[in-house]
Amino acid sequence: MDTSIQKPTLVERAQKQLDEAVARLEAALEERADGSQLAAELAAVRSQNAALREVTEGVSERLDGAIDRIRAVLER
């Protein structure tokens, strides 16, 4: 009975290294895809924020005008 441990062949070691490299590349691509998605979501949130700021400014101006008109009426 041969109980000796066989070393992997050069081809087997190369295949293992290739498999590991492919796994690292796939992981990097996943991270990049996640990063791209996050960047797109961030851009959308920034756009919504800008739109909300515009609405807030408009509401603020209208409220200031209404307050001024009420004060003018009360001062009469």
C-alpha positions, 0 to 999 in steps of 0.5 A: 500500500502506497501511503506517500503524499503526492505533491500537486503537479505544476499544472495543478498548481497553475490551475489553482493559482488561476482559479484564485486569481479569477475569484479575486477578479470576480470579487473586485468586479462585484465591489466595483458594481456595488460602488457604481450602484452606490454612486448612482444612488448618491447622485439621485439623492443629491438631485432630490436634495437640490429639488427639495432645497428649491421647494423649501426656498419657495415656501420660505419666500411665500411664508415671509410674504404672508407674514409681512402682509399679516403684520401690515394688516395688524398695524392698521 
